[in-house]
């Protein structure tokens, strides 16, 4: 605890000091504006890593510093904190809250344990497989939101057992949280619709170069990559970094059956929440089809999410009560509002990086060096993409980076798909920091994961991802994607 407090105190000073020193530096690294954004990013990184203050408070720094430094005005910065993606997260959090309120998450959790068995490692694997599969079809945020309350109820079963919350229990809780987040990130890679960066790439190729990648063709690479990474994540978490060494939960599956019996038959509240949840997930899955059939609607994931949330506040349960709805506004006190600020800060930082052209400078510097081999340039682009997405929205980063990488591929006289695909997949392989992806931030909000614990596993997974993607660029992609 003392070391933790000392780290926070040191980080509290080093963050603004590093920013100030960079701003006062007489030598220009990139440009005056770009150096200012780098300085702010450095301050945020130090505070995020050391947790000197709440990471949600750190996320507000762009709102203060970008206008003061003349990078963006207050209107341009504040728009990021009210972005549609923020309301997508809000709706997801509201639906998770409803699951918890009616105890439907506990019923589902107990059922999963019953089906997967009471071995802790099998439970972790079951959660990972379920999350990854869902993330193939719906957003990684939505899949994480679905699984989080179920996982929390499983963890609470351990906390309430006879021996309390032991070190093994702690590692199990950590494994299941990190496993869900990482599986959500990985699962989206498998399909074109699984994660927004994939869709950005497909749209860019079709609009600019009339290159079409079919759903099945993408899966010939995306699905094997997801499966390999899922196995790697499971092994590293459970067998290497955070082994739990627990015996079967509660010593017998009979306890699970007793817990299910206590819940009784599914009631009206649970049924209605389940219906709303099912409809919302179905709309997420079939959104593209619906928009194709009814183009005048043009529904989005955010609209679907808000619709689901509003339904929970408007659908009555008890007609005899004046306000007998599934959720009341008072219930939102339990929502992780700080995480919404965290995402807003990430989007604001991305806007700053984009505005000053820092990403283009990095990419152009790589492409202009004619002495480097194609393999080295591709490797550097993969590394840059993967580690930059730890700090900013992968959708924004891909939107900025993909056209530049396409230009680099043309300049190097190599098929652009060979380099664009691994670089785009790299944007979904951010495992180190809570603000890197929505799933990372959502599980961080649970309270069972520290930044240092996520970073310890994340850096290893980042390196493994880079190795697999470089190998795919050199050996696999030229076979699967000839042009």
N, C-alpha and C positions, 0 to 999 in steps of 0.2 A: 504493500500500500504506500509506504514511504517513497519507494522508487517511482511509483506511478505518479504520486503528487509532485515529485521533483521533476519528472519528465514534463508534466503539464506546465509547471512554472517556467522551466527552461524554454519550452515551446511557445509560451505566451509572450516571451521577450524576443526570441529568435525570429518568429514570424514577421512582425512589423519591422524589426531591425533589418532583416534580409531584404525586405521590400524597399525600405528607405535607402539602403546602401546601393541597391541596383538602380534606383531612381537618380541617385546623386553621382553615379559612375560617369565620368567624363567621356568614356569610350562608348560608342554606339555599336550594339551587337547586331541588330537587324534594322530597326528604324526607331524614331522617337516614340511613336505610338505603340509599336510592337513591344519595345522594351518595357513600356508602362504596363501592358497587359501581362507580360512575363513576370514582372515584379508582383502584381496582384495575385497571379496564379501561384507564385512561390510562397507568398504569405498564406494563402488558402491551403496549400499542400502541407505546410508545416503544422498549421493548426488542425487540419484533418487527421494527420498521422499521429500527432501527440495528444489529440483531444484536449488541447489547452482550454478551450471553451466548447460548448455544445457545437456539434458539427452543423446543426441547423442554423445557429448564429453565425458561424463561419460562412455559410452560404449566402448571407446577406451582405458580405463585403463588396461584391461588385455593385450592388445597389448604391453604396456610399462612395466607393473609390473611382469607379469608371466616370461618373459625371465630374467629380473633383479633378481628375487627371485629364479630362477632355477627351476621353476615349469614345464614350457614348453619352448622350444626354439622358436625363432621368426617365423620360418617357420611353426611350428605346430599351433601357435596361429593365424597367419595371414590367414591361410587356411579357418578359420571360417568366415572371412569377405568376402570371395569369394565363399562361399558355394552355391551349387545349389539352396537352398531354398531362398537365397538372390535374385537370378535371377527370381524365381517364383514371388516374391513380385514386382520386377522391372517391369516385364511384366504386372502384374495386375495394377500397377500405371499408366503405359503407356496407357492401354486401358481405364482407368477411365479418363485420360487426354483427350483422343480422344472424349469420350462422352461429356465432358464439352466443348471442342472446337467447336463441331458442334451443340451444344445446344440440343442434343438428351436427355440428362439427364433432362432438364427442361420440355420437352414434356412428358416424362414418369412420372415425378413427378406430373405434373398437372393432368395427367390422373388418377394417383393413388388417388390423393385428390378427384377428381370427383367421383371415384367409392366408396371410403371409407366414403365420407362425409366430411364436413368441421369442425366437432368437433375435436379439437386438440388431445384429448385422443384417439379418434377412429383412427386418422392418425398415432399416435405413435404405437397403437396396430397393425394397418395394416402393418407398416414397420417391426415390430418385427415378425409377422407371416410369411411375405414374406421372410425375411432374414433366419429365422429358417428353413423354408421349403427348400429353396435353399441349405442351409448348410447340409441338409440330404444327398444331392446327389453330391455336389461339395465341394471343400475345403472351410473352413470358411473364409480364406483369400479372395478367389474369390467372395464369396457371399457378403462379406463386401465391397469389391471394387466395385461391381455392385451397391450396395445400397447407398454408400456414396455420390456420386455426386448428386443423386436424392434428398437425404435428405438435402444436402447443398442448393439446389435450393428452397426447401420448406422453409428453414430457412430465405433465402434471401427475400422471399415474406413478411415475418414478419418484417424484418429489414427495408424494404422500405415502410411499411404502414404508416398511418397518425401519430400514436403515437410513432413512432420510436421503438427502441429496449428496451422494458421495462423489469422489473424483471420477469414477467410472461413469456415473450418471451425467456428470458435467460434460465429459467427452462425448457421450451419446447424444446429449442435447446439441452440442456443438456440431457433431457430425450430421445430424438430421437437418439442422438449419442450413449449414453450408452445402450439404448434399442437395437440398431443394433448390437453393439459389443457383448453384453451378449447373444442375440438371436443367433448370429453366433456360439458362443461357445457351447451353449446349443443344438442347432439343430443337430450338428455333432454327438452327443451322440446317436441319435435315430437309426442310421444304422451302419452296419459294415464299409461301405466305407465313412461315413460322416466325420471322423476325423482320422488322422494317428495313434494315440495310439490304437484305436480299431483294426486297421489292424495289428499293431505290435503284439497285444495279440493273435489274431486269428492265425497268422502265427507261433508264438511261440508254441501255443498249438498243432497245427497240426504237426509241424516238430519234436517236442521233445516228445510229449505224445500221438500223434495220436488221439487227441480229436478235434472233428469238431463241430462248432456252426453254424447252418444255418442262412441265412439272416433273415428269418421270426422269428426264435427263439430269436435272439438277440433283434429284435424289440419288442417282448413281454415285455421286461424290458426297453429297451432304449427309445421307443416312449412315454410310460407313464411318465417316468422320465423327458423327455424333455418338455412335455405338462405341468406337474406340475410346473417345474422350470420357464417356460415361464410365467405362470400365477403369480407366486410369484414375479418374476422380475418386471412385469408390475405393480402389486399392490404396491410394495415397492417404485418404481420410481414415479409413477403418483399420488398415493393416500397418501403416507407417507413422503418420504424424499424431493422430489422436485415437489410439486403440482404446476401447472401453472395457474389454475383458469382463463383460457382464454375463451372468447366467440368464436363463429364460426369465422373462418378466413375471414377477409375483409368483414364481416357482411353478405355476400351473395355468394352463389355458382355461381352467374352470373359473378362475377369477374373472376372466374376460367375459365369459358367458353370464356370470352373476351381475357384472356391471351393465351388460346389455339388458338383462332382465329388469334391473332397477329403472331403466329408462322407460320401460313399458312399450306399448305399441306406438307407432308414429302418430303424433297429434296434428290438429288442424294448423297450428302455427308452423310446425316443421314442414308440413306438406306445402303450404303457401310459399314459404321461403325457398323450398326445393324447386317449386314450379318457376318462380321468378329467376332463380339461379340457372335453372335448365334453359329457360327461354333466352336469358342473356348470353349464355355460352353458345347456344345454337345460333344466335344472331351474329356473334363474333365469328363463328366458324363459316357461316354462309353469307357473310356480309357482301363479298364480291359477287356472288351469284344473285343476291337480291338487287344490288345496284345495277347489275347487267339486265335484269328483267324489268326493273323499275328505275330507269336512269334519272327520273325527276327527283327521286328521294335523295340519292347520294349520301347515305348514312355512313357514319364513321365509327371507329371504335369508341371514341369519346362520347358520341351521342348515345350509343348503346349502353355505355357504362353509366351515364347520367340517368338514362331512362330506367335502368335497373335500380339505381339508388332512389330515385323519386318514387318508384312503385312501392318500395319498402316503407316509405313515409306516408303513403297515400292509401295503401290497401288495408281496409279495416279487418280486425280479427274478431272483436266482440261488439256486436251491434248495440248492446245495452249501455255501453260506455260512450261518452262524448268523444273521447280521443283514444279509442281502442285500436290503434294501428300497430303494425309489426315493430316499427321503430318510432321513437319520439326524438325531438331535437336534443333533449337532455342526454340521450345515449351517445351523442357525438363527442362528449367529453373524453371518451376512451379512444378517439381517433388519433393516430400519430400525425398531428398537424405539422410538427417539426420536419417530418420527412418530405412533406409537400414543399416546404421552404428549401430543403436540401436539393430537390430536383430543380426548383426555380433557379437556385444559385448555379447549378451545373449548366443549365441552359443559358444563363447570362454570361458565364465564362466562355461557353462555346460561341456565343454571339460576338464577344470581344475578340477571341482568337480569329474568327472568320473576318471580322471587320478590318482588322489590321493586316490581313493577308499572310499570317504567320505560317499556315499550313502550306500555302503555295510556295513560300520561300524555302521551306524544308524540302519539299518535293523537287523543286527546280534545281536546288543545289545538288541533289542526288543525280538528277538526270543530266546535268551539265558536265559531270565528271566522266569524260570519255575513257579514262584509264581503268575504270572499274568493269568487271565482268557483269553479264546479264544476271547471273545467279546471285552475285553480291548485291546488285541494285534491287532485285526482287526481294531478297532477304531483308535488306534495310527498310524497304517499303512496308513489309509485313511487320517488322519490329516497331517502326514508327506508328503504324496504324494501331497495333495492339496496345502499346503503352500510352498513346494519346487518348485512346478511348477509355482509359482508366480515369481521365480527368474531365471528359466532356461527353455529350450525347453522341452515341454511335451513329444515329441517324443524321445528325448535323455534320458529323465528321465524314461520313461516307458521301453525303451530298456534295461536300467541298472537295474531297480527296479523289473520288472516282474519275471525274473529268480530267484531273491532272495526271492521274496514273494512266489513263487511256492515252493521253498525249505522250507520256514517257514511253509507253509500249510502242506507239507508232514511231517515235524517234529511234528506238532501239531495233525497230524492224522485227518485232516478235508479235504473234497473235495476241491481241489485247485480252482475250478471255483467260489466257494462261496466267496472266499476272493480276487481272482484276478480280477473279474469283477467290484466290487465296487471301488477297488483301481485304476483300469484303468480309470473308469468313472471320478474319482476324479481329474485325470490329465487334464480333460477338463473343470474343474470348477474354473478356476483362474479368479477372477473378480476384484482384488484389484489394480493391477499395470499395467501401459501401456506396459511394456516389457514382461508381463506374456504370452500374446498370440498375434498373428498378428492382429486380430480384435481390441483388446484393443489399440494397438499402432497406427493402422490406424485411428481410430476415434480421438485419442489423437492429431494426426497430423492436425486435422481440426481446432484446435485453440479454440474450444468451450468447451473443457473439461480440467480441472486441475487435477493434480495427487491427490490432497487432496479430490476433489469431487468424483473421481473414487474410491478412497480408502474408503471413508465414506460409500458408498453403498456396495462396494465390500466385506468389512469385514462381513457385515450382511448376504450377499448372501453366502459367504464362510461357515459361521456357519450353515445356513439353509441347504446347500448342504451336509455338514457333517452329520447332523441329519437324513436327508432323506436316505443317503447312508448307514449309520449304521443300520437304520430301515430296509432297503432293505436286508442288509446282514443277519439280524436276522430273518426276517419274510418272505420276498418275494423270494429271490434268492434260498433258499433251496427247494422251491416248483417248481420254473421254471427250475432250473438246478439241477437235482438229483445227478449227478456224480461230 
